[in-house]
Amino acid sequence: MRKLIVICLLLFSYNTLFSQTIGSKPGLKITQLLNDSELLPRSNSTEEIMVEGNTVWIATSKGLSKTEDNGNTWTNYGELEEFEGEFTSTVKYNNGVVWTATLHIDEINGSIVGVGSGLRYSSDNGTTWNVLPQPLDQEDATTITYGNNILKALPVTVEEENFIYDIGFTSDAVWIASRAAGLRKSTDMGQTWERVVLPPDYLNEIHPGDDLDFELSPQAGKITNETNLNHIAFSVLALNDTTILAGTSGGLNISHDGGVSWKKLNHQNQDYPISGNQVLNIAFDEFTNTIWAATRKTTGQSEDWGVSSSTDMGETWAVHLRGEICDGIDFKYIYDGNNIVDSHVMVATQNGVFRTSSQGNTWIVASGIKDDYSNLTLTTTHFRTVATQYNFDGSTNIWLGSANGLVMLNETSGFWAGDWRIFFVSQPLASQNESYTFPNPFHPGRDVSVTRFKYSTNGISADVTIRIFDFGMNLVRTVIQNASRSLTMESAPLDYWDGRDDKGRIVPNGVYMYRIDVDSNDPLYGKILVVR
């Protein structure tokens, strides 16, 4: 699901780029001292991309990063005290302010859980940041008033399993969607938060004038007995101050009065419904006035994965890319002067980024992603986010985010046609005689579908052979044989293993050895732990 936390096992070492003058406290504005920019983001795992003018912001597993020159240099905020050690789950922009939400990973009672650590926002393009704690309830916040009704409500008092997936905006409020804490809004820039009441699972609509008796609760607790999937929030989008969309595990909710009354739209209560009730992302095509949503299967046997679209504000839906697990959605608009004359819809999925110019009748997937300058090839098809940036020269940058590298296509014409650029981070080697692979341990077939070999040929052309052996030193796979390579200690790794043997079968769990032969030099050896 979108905002599903993927724990990256890549270990990087970096020089410190930032220092700060004072410690971080909730709501305190911090002054940062920026040194020289870096050539790459800090992480290969990109959760969300947000474009505002010539600035591209990316939320990654190692904090927040931005570029203002088409990726030539990057400002990385990961070592700044406000972001240090934090995963950024989303990044959004509104009226001159950049907002991002953070979390970290903890092991609690043997389980890996996401722990929310609040929000950060900047009104000066990242020069200074305000820090807001994760919104929590007081233990005695066991009821909520809705119209004439006083409803039971589960107070969310801990950060564990309570982190923010999405942020939205109206002119008077900031809205957040959280798995454990549901949908909330703040009218004072995050100093206080108000719980937003959505329909329970057994009601399709709620209005403040109704006589109601249900519990606001994503799960049963000490105060509440009900479990409502529709109170588990993942996405929020405000089309204007009156029309607000909220995606949950129970469907897509729409309000036409600023978030007071709500109508729930899901797979069970419409004749032409969304594909599945878990709504991970919502986007709006302003050219065709179409709602697009990444919709996934939850509990219903008739539900399915896919992307759903509606041209009548949710009354009826068309389902596209059925069976695909979809995440990010964005649009490329075609302009005639200042007027939009067409739109292309792009959807990031676990099987590639699909694109349609016919509102979903036909789709073309991005393929053959290779950086001709660095010779890097993107080896994953699992994408989480897509964003579009328009350039002054008339070209378009299409940014794609995955767990195995950030990608930019500079498209001047055609369909997925142009120059690809891959931004891939690796730790420099300590010496010419060192090698390593990453990720290691390696999970073939998952988000990061290959492990890469980092080695050097001292910057000169050499014939390289890489072989994989099992623990008994039986040959498993010849990755490359007598391939010409010219790599330095800082070069991005070109060669990789997909966890398969020479017959194309994924190997069993265990420890494997690799051997790298560079010309007639002494071989380089190492171990790879495969965990499926």
QUIRAKA-V693520 format. One record per residue. PHI is phi in whole degrees, 0 to 359 (none if undefined). NEAR is the number of other ideal C-beta (glycine too) atoms within 10 Angstrom. D_LAST is the distance of its C-alpha to the last C-alpha in whole Angstrom. Layout:
phi->PHI near->NEAR d_last->D_LAST
phi->PHI near->NEAR d_last->D_LAST
This chain:
phi->none near->17 d_last->20
phi->297 near->26 d_last->22
phi->72 near->25 d_last->22
phi->292 near->12 d_last->19
phi->279 near->18 d_last->18
phi->255 near->16 d_last->15
phi->274 near->11 d_last->15
phi->278 near->21 d_last->15
phi->262 near->14 d_last->14
phi->273 near->19 d_last->17
phi->248 near->10 d_last->20
phi->243 near->15 d_last->23
phi->241 near->7 d_last->27
phi->222 near->13 d_last->30
phi->277 near->8 d_last->33
phi->286 near->7 d_last->35
phi->253 near->20 d_last->37
phi->233 near->18 d_last->38
phi->224 near->12 d_last->40
phi->227 near->16 d_last->42
phi->270 near->8 d_last->45
phi->218 near->10 d_last->44
phi->288 near->8 d_last->42
phi->265 near->17 d_last->40
phi->228 near->10 d_last->41
phi->306 near->12 d_last->41
phi->78 near->12 d_last->43
phi->271 near->13 d_last->44
phi->274 near->14 d_last->44
phi->253 near->19 d_last->43
phi->262 near->10 d_last->44
phi->250 near->19 d_last->42
phi->250 near->10 d_last->43
phi->267 near->13 d_last->41
phi->260 near->11 d_last->41
phi->297 near->9 d_last->41
phi->287 near->15 d_last->38
phi->256 near->17 d_last->35
phi->274 near->12 d_last->34
phi->218 near->18 d_last->30
phi->296 near->26 d_last->28
phi->277 near->23 d_last->26
phi->224 near->25 d_last->23
phi->272 near->28 d_last->21
phi->261 near->26 d_last->20
phi->253 near->27 d_last->23
phi->267 near->26 d_last->23
phi->206 near->27 d_last->26
phi->238 near->25 d_last->29
phi->228 near->20 d_last->33
phi->249 near->16 d_last->36
phi->222 near->16 d_last->39
phi->65 near->9 d_last->42
phi->268 near->14 d_last->41
phi->254 near->17 d_last->39
phi->244 near->23 d_last->35
phi->254 near->24 d_last->33
phi->231 near->28 d_last->29
phi->267 near->27 d_last->27
phi->231 near->26 d_last->24
phi->286 near->22 d_last->22
phi->236 near->25 d_last->24
phi->95 near->25 d_last->28
phi->256 near->27 d_last->30
phi->223 near->27 d_last->31
phi->214 near->21 d_last->34
phi->227 near->24 d_last->36
phi->240 near->16 d_last->39
phi->221 near->11 d_last->40
phi->61 near->15 d_last->37
phi->90 near->20 d_last->34
phi->291 near->10 d_last->36
phi->222 near->14 d_last->36
phi->226 near->21 d_last->34
phi->257 near->22 d_last->35
phi->248 near->24 d_last->32
phi->258 near->28 d_last->33
phi->297 near->23 d_last->30
phi->264 near->18 d_last->32
phi->293 near->23 d_last->35
phi->303 near->17 d_last->35
phi->294 near->24 d_last->35
phi->241 near->25 d_last->31
phi->301 near->15 d_last->30
phi->76 near->13 d_last->27
phi->252 near->24 d_last->26
phi->273 near->27 d_last->24
phi->263 near->26 d_last->27
phi->270 near->24 d_last->26
phi->202 near->24 d_last->29
phi->217 near->24 d_last->32
phi->222 near->21 d_last->35
phi->229 near->17 d_last->38
phi->206 near->16 d_last->42
phi->51 near->7 d_last->45
phi->87 near->10 d_last->45
phi->240 near->16 d_last->42
phi->264 near->22 d_last->38
phi->242 near->24 d_last->36
phi->215 near->29 d_last->33
phi->246 near->30 d_last->31
phi->230 near->26 d_last->28
phi->200 near->23 d_last->26
phi->221 near->16 d_last->24
phi->254 near->16 d_last->21
phi->232 near->12 d_last->22
phi->257 near->8 d_last->20
phi->234 near->10 d_last->22
phi->54 near->5 d_last->22
phi->83 near->5 d_last->19
phi->247 near->9 d_last->18
phi->272 near->10 d_last->17
phi->229 near->17 d_last->20
phi->272 near->22 d_last->22
phi->243 near->20 d_last->25
phi->293 near->26 d_last->28
phi->234 near->22 d_last->30
phi->98 near->22 d_last->33
phi->232 near->23 d_last->34
phi->229 near->27 d_last->36
phi->219 near->19 d_last->39
phi->224 near->21 d_last->41
phi->256 near->15 d_last->44
phi->229 near->11 d_last->45
phi->62 near->15 d_last->42
phi->96 near->21 d_last->40
phi->289 near->10 d_last->43
phi->228 near->13 d_last->43
phi->229 near->25 d_last->40
phi->259 near->20 d_last->41
phi->251 near->21 d_last->39
phi->241 near->22 d_last->38
phi->289 near->14 d_last->36
phi->299 near->22 d_last->34
phi->299 near->22 d_last->36
phi->229 near->17 d_last->37
phi->257 near->18 d_last->39
phi->289 near->8 d_last->42
phi->299 near->10 d_last->41
phi->269 near->8 d_last->45
phi->277 near->15 d_last->43
phi->261 near->17 d_last->43
phi->222 near->15 d_last->45
phi->216 near->19 d_last->46
phi->268 near->11 d_last->49
phi->227 near->20 d_last->48
phi->62 near->16 d_last->52
phi->268 near->10 d_last->54
phi->256 near->17 d_last->51
phi->248 near->12 d_last->49
phi->256 near->20 d_last->46
phi->294 near->17 d_last->43
phi->216 near->23 d_last->41
phi->277 near->28 d_last->38
phi->286 near->21 d_last->38
phi->262 near->23 d_last->35
phi->247 near->12 d_last->36
phi->231 near->13 d_last->32
phi->276 near->22 d_last->30
phi->297 near->13 d_last->27
phi->61 near->18 d_last->25
phi->236 near->21 d_last->28
phi->220 near->27 d_last->28
phi->264 near->26 d_last->29
phi->268 near->26 d_last->27
phi->209 near->26 d_last->31
phi->227 near->23 d_last->34
phi->226 near->23 d_last->37
phi->216 near->19 d_last->41
phi->244 near->19 d_last->44
phi->295 near->9 d_last->48
phi->244 near->11 d_last->48
phi->207 near->20 d_last->44
phi->254 near->25 d_last->41
phi->245 near->22 d_last->38
phi->230 near->26 d_last->35
phi->244 near->28 d_last->32
phi->230 near->27 d_last->30
phi->297 near->20 d_last->27
phi->274 near->19 d_last->29
phi->264 near->27 d_last->33
phi->74 near->26 d_last->33
phi->269 near->29 d_last->36
phi->221 near->22 d_last->38
phi->217 near->21 d_last->41
phi->227 near->18 d_last->43
phi->255 near->13 d_last->46
phi->228 near->10 d_last->47
phi->58 near->16 d_last->44
phi->85 near->21 d_last->42
phi->288 near->10 d_last->44
phi->224 near->10 d_last->44
phi->230 near->21 d_last->42
phi->245 near->14 d_last->43
phi->288 near->21 d_last->40
phi->258 near->26 d_last->41
phi->272 near->25 d_last->41
phi->249 near->24 d_last->39
phi->300 near->23 d_last->40
phi->288 near->23 d_last->38
phi->298 near->20 d_last->36
phi->264 near->9 d_last->39
phi->237 near->16 d_last->42
phi->269 near->18 d_last->42
phi->214 near->12 d_last->44
phi->222 near->24 d_last->45
phi->224 near->13 d_last->49
phi->296 near->14 d_last->50
phi->275 near->10 d_last->53
phi->285 near->14 d_last->52
phi->271 near->7 d_last->52
phi->234 near->18 d_last->48
phi->211 near->10 d_last->47
phi->222 near->20 d_last->43
phi->245 near->21 d_last->41
phi->278 near->21 d_last->39
phi->198 near->23 d_last->35
phi->283 near->25 d_last->32
phi->203 near->14 d_last->31
phi->292 near->13 d_last->34
phi->217 near->18 d_last->35
phi->296 near->8 d_last->38
phi->264 near->16 d_last->40
phi->248 near->21 d_last->39
phi->252 near->10 d_last->38
phi->273 near->18 d_last->36
phi->240 near->16 d_last->33
phi->244 near->25 d_last->33
phi->299 near->18 d_last->30
phi->286 near->26 d_last->33
phi->259 near->30 d_last->33
phi->264 near->25 d_last->30
phi->260 near->29 d_last->30
phi->235 near->24 d_last->28
phi->212 near->26 d_last->31
phi->210 near->28 d_last->34
phi->213 near->22 d_last->37
phi->260 near->23 d_last->41
phi->281 near->18 d_last->43
phi->196 near->10 d_last->46
phi->288 near->14 d_last->47
phi->253 near->13 d_last->48
phi->260 near->17 d_last->45
phi->232 near->26 d_last->41
phi->246 near->23 d_last->38
phi->227 near->29 d_last->35
phi->259 near->29 d_last->32
phi->226 near->30 d_last->30
phi->281 near->24 d_last->28
phi->249 near->27 d_last->31
phi->138 near->32 d_last->32
phi->254 near->27 d_last->34
phi->254 near->28 d_last->38
phi->232 near->20 d_last->41
phi->238 near->19 d_last->44
phi->247 near->15 d_last->47
phi->228 near->13 d_last->49
phi->79 near->16 d_last->47
phi->95 near->24 d_last->44
phi->263 near->16 d_last->47
phi->270 near->18 d_last->46
phi->223 near->23 d_last->43
phi->240 near->19 d_last->42
phi->264 near->25 d_last->39
phi->241 near->26 d_last->38
phi->216 near->27 d_last->35
phi->291 near->24 d_last->33
phi->264 near->14 d_last->36
phi->248 near->13 d_last->39
phi->226 near->17 d_last->40
phi->286 near->7 d_last->41
phi->237 near->12 d_last->39
phi->265 near->23 d_last->36
phi->293 near->30 d_last->33
phi->291 near->27 d_last->30
phi->207 near->26 d_last->28
phi->275 near->27 d_last->29
phi->272 near->27 d_last->27
phi->254 near->30 d_last->28
phi->271 near->24 d_last->26
phi->206 near->28 d_last->29
phi->228 near->23 d_last->32
phi->220 near->22 d_last->34
phi->230 near->17 d_last->38
phi->275 near->20 d_last->39
phi->287 near->11 d_last->43
phi->282 near->14 d_last->44
phi->259 near->16 d_last->44
phi->53 near->12 d_last->44
phi->244 near->20 d_last->40
phi->274 near->24 d_last->38
phi->241 near->24 d_last->34
phi->219 near->30 d_last->31
phi->278 near->32 d_last->27
phi->240 near->31 d_last->27
phi->237 near->25 d_last->24
phi->289 near->18 d_last->24
phi->247 near->19 d_last->25
phi->246 near->12 d_last->26
phi->285 near->13 d_last->28
phi->295 near->6 d_last->28
phi->273 near->10 d_last->30
phi->286 near->20 d_last->28
phi->207 near->18 d_last->26
phi->276 near->20 d_last->24
phi->160 near->24 d_last->26
phi->234 near->29 d_last->29
phi->244 near->28 d_last->32
phi->226 near->23 d_last->35
phi->221 near->21 d_last->39
phi->261 near->15 d_last->42
phi->233 near->11 d_last->44
phi->58 near->16 d_last->43
phi->92 near->21 d_last->40
phi->292 near->13 d_last->43
phi->222 near->14 d_last->41
phi->229 near->23 d_last->38
phi->251 near->17 d_last->36
phi->252 near->19 d_last->32
phi->235 near->21 d_last->31
phi->49 near->21 d_last->27
phi->300 near->11 d_last->27
phi->94 near->11 d_last->23
phi->275 near->22 d_last->22
phi->271 near->17 d_last->20
phi->257 near->27 d_last->23
phi->231 near->27 d_last->23
phi->280 near->25 d_last->26
phi->223 near->23 d_last->30
phi->208 near->23 d_last->33
phi->229 near->21 d_last->36
phi->255 near->19 d_last->38
phi->267 near->16 d_last->41
phi->260 near->14 d_last->44
phi->250 near->11 d_last->47
phi->241 near->8 d_last->51
phi->72 near->5 d_last->52
phi->264 near->5 d_last->51
phi->258 near->9 d_last->51
phi->281 near->14 d_last->47
phi->245 near->10 d_last->48
phi->194 near->12 d_last->44
phi->217 near->17 d_last->41
phi->250 near->21 d_last->37
phi->260 near->25 d_last->34
phi->238 near->23 d_last->31
phi->232 near->28 d_last->28
phi->274 near->26 d_last->24
phi->227 near->24 d_last->21
phi->281 near->16 d_last->18
phi->240 near->14 d_last->19
phi->118 near->21 d_last->22
phi->257 near->28 d_last->25
phi->262 near->23 d_last->28
phi->219 near->19 d_last->31
phi->227 near->19 d_last->34
phi->250 near->16 d_last->38
phi->237 near->9 d_last->39
phi->56 near->17 d_last->38
phi->99 near->19 d_last->35
phi->289 near->9 d_last->37
phi->224 near->10 d_last->35
phi->229 near->19 d_last->32
phi->234 near->14 d_last->31
phi->266 near->15 d_last->27
phi->292 near->22 d_last->27
phi->218 near->10 d_last->26
phi->61 near->8 d_last->27
phi->282 near->22 d_last->26
phi->223 near->12 d_last->28
phi->273 near->19 d_last->30
phi->291 near->9 d_last->32
phi->282 near->10 d_last->34
phi->265 near->14 d_last->31
phi->69 near->13 d_last->29
phi->287 near->22 d_last->26
phi->241 near->14 d_last->24
phi->285 near->21 d_last->21
phi->260 near->16 d_last->18
phi->257 near->19 d_last->17
phi->248 near->17 d_last->18
phi->267 near->19 d_last->17
phi->247 near->27 d_last->20
phi->247 near->25 d_last->22
phi->207 near->26 d_last->25
phi->215 near->28 d_last->28
phi->210 near->22 d_last->32
phi->242 near->17 d_last->35
phi->230 near->20 d_last->37
phi->261 near->15 d_last->41
phi->255 near->13 d_last->43
phi->295 near->6 d_last->47
phi->277 near->8 d_last->47
phi->94 near->9 d_last->46
phi->278 near->16 d_last->42
phi->232 near->19 d_last->39
phi->266 near->20 d_last->36
phi->252 near->23 d_last->33
phi->261 near->24 d_last->30
phi->237 near->27 d_last->26
phi->244 near->26 d_last->24
phi->223 near->26 d_last->20
phi->272 near->22 d_last->17
phi->228 near->25 d_last->18
phi->131 near->25 d_last->21
phi->266 near->29 d_last->25
phi->231 near->26 d_last->27
phi->228 near->23 d_last->30
phi->252 near->19 d_last->32
phi->270 near->17 d_last->36
phi->259 near->19 d_last->37
phi->261 near->12 d_last->41
phi->196 near->9 d_last->41
phi->78 near->7 d_last->40
phi->234 near->12 d_last->36
phi->57 near->17 d_last->33
phi->244 near->9 d_last->36
phi->151 near->17 d_last->36
phi->264 near->13 d_last->35
phi->271 near->22 d_last->31
phi->225 near->21 d_last->30
phi->248 near->22 d_last->27
phi->256 near->24 d_last->27
phi->232 near->18 d_last->24
phi->260 near->21 d_last->24
phi->215 near->17 d_last->23
phi->283 near->14 d_last->25
phi->299 near->13 d_last->28
phi->286 near->18 d_last->28
phi->281 near->10 d_last->30
phi->205 near->8 d_last->32
phi->294 near->16 d_last->32
phi->262 near->12 d_last->30
phi->258 near->14 d_last->27
phi->210 near->21 d_last->24
phi->201 near->21 d_last->20
phi->237 near->23 d_last->17
phi->208 near->22 d_last->15
phi->291 near->21 d_last->13
phi->204 near->17 d_last->12
phi->299 near->12 d_last->10
phi->238 near->24 d_last->8
phi->245 near->16 d_last->5
phi->299 near->17 d_last->6
phi->90 near->11 d_last->8
phi->261 near->15 d_last->8
phi->306 near->18 d_last->12
phi->263 near->25 d_last->12
phi->270 near->19 d_last->11
phi->220 near->19 d_last->12
phi->250 near->26 d_last->13
phi->257 near->24 d_last->17
phi->260 near->24 d_last->19
phi->254 near->22 d_last->22
phi->204 near->25 d_last->25
phi->228 near->23 d_last->29
phi->251 near->19 d_last->32
phi->64 near->12 d_last->35
phi->79 near->13 d_last->35
phi->246 near->12 d_last->37
phi->290 near->11 d_last->36
phi->213 near->19 d_last->34
phi->272 near->15 d_last->32
phi->238 near->23 d_last->28
phi->233 near->16 d_last->26
phi->235 near->23 d_last->22
phi->234 near->17 d_last->21
phi->247 near->22 d_last->17
phi->234 near->15 d_last->18
phi->279 near->16 d_last->16
phi->294 near->10 d_last->17
phi->271 near->6 d_last->20
phi->63 near->9 d_last->21
phi->274 near->7 d_last->20
phi->295 near->12 d_last->20
phi->256 near->21 d_last->17
phi->204 near->20 d_last->18
phi->261 near->11 d_last->21
phi->287 near->18 d_last->20
phi->219 near->18 d_last->24
phi->222 near->11 d_last->27
phi->52 near->10 d_last->30
phi->273 near->13 d_last->29
phi->282 near->10 d_last->32
phi->224 near->19 d_last->31
phi->223 near->15 d_last->33
phi->232 near->23 d_last->31
phi->257 near->13 d_last->32
phi->294 near->15 d_last->30
phi->262 near->12 d_last->30
phi->297 near->20 d_last->29
phi->292 near->18 d_last->26
phi->289 near->19 d_last->23
phi->264 near->19 d_last->24
phi->260 near->18 d_last->21
phi->208 near->19 d_last->17
phi->237 near->23 d_last->15
phi->265 near->16 d_last->12
phi->79 near->23 d_last->10
phi->248 near->16 d_last->12
phi->273 near->14 d_last->15
phi->292 near->10 d_last->18
phi->261 near->7 d_last->18
phi->85 near->8 d_last->16
phi->266 near->10 d_last->13
phi->293 near->12 d_last->9
phi->286 near->20 d_last->9
phi->291 near->10 d_last->8
phi->303 near->9 d_last->6
phi->150 near->12 d_last->9
phi->263 near->11 d_last->12
phi->238 near->22 d_last->14
phi->254 near->16 d_last->17
phi->241 near->24 d_last->19
phi->228 near->16 d_last->22
phi->246 near->21 d_last->24
phi->255 near->17 d_last->28
phi->247 near->23 d_last->30
phi->51 near->12 d_last->34
phi->257 near->7 d_last->35
phi->290 near->13 d_last->34
phi->301 near->8 d_last->32
phi->296 near->12 d_last->28
phi->255 near->19 d_last->26
phi->239 near->11 d_last->23
phi->192 near->17 d_last->20
phi->244 near->12 d_last->16
phi->232 near->22 d_last->13
phi->263 near->16 d_last->10
phi->262 near->20 d_last->7
phi->230 near->12 d_last->4
phi->260 near->13 d_last->0
